[in-house]
C-alpha cells in the first residue's frame, strides 16, 4: 500500500513538472520538433510517389472514360 501511494504521488509530481511552461517548451523544442522534422523528411518521398500514382491512375481512368464515350457516340 505504501508503494502504491508513493508511486501515485511521484507520478503526480512528475506530471506537474512536465506541464510547466518552461518544460513544455523544452520538450517541444528538443524532442517533438526534431522528431516531426525527421519523420516528415523520411515520409516525404513516399507521399510524393503516392500522389503521383494516384494522379496517373485518375488520368488513366479519365482517358478510358473518354474513349468509351467516343465509342458509344459513334
Rosetta blueprint (number, residue, H / E / L):
1 X L
2 X H
3 X H
4 X H
5 X H
6 X H
7 X H
8 X H
9 X H
10 X H
11 X H
12 X H
13 X H
14 X H
15 X H
16 X H
17 X H
18 X H
19 X L
20 X L
21 X H
22 X H
23 X H
24 X H
25 X H
26 X H
27 X H
28 X H
29 X H
30 X H
31 X H
32 X H
33 X H
34 X H
35 X H
36 X H
37 X H
38 X H
39 X H
40 X H
41 X H
42 X H
43 X H
44 X H
45 X H
46 X H
47 X H
48 X H
49 X H
50 X H
51 X H
52 X H
53 X H
54 X H
55 X H
56 X H
57 X H
58 X H
59 X H
60 X H
61 X H
62 X H
63 X H
64 X H
65 X H
66 X H
67 X H
68 X H
69 X H
70 X H
71 X H
72 X H
73 X H
74 X L
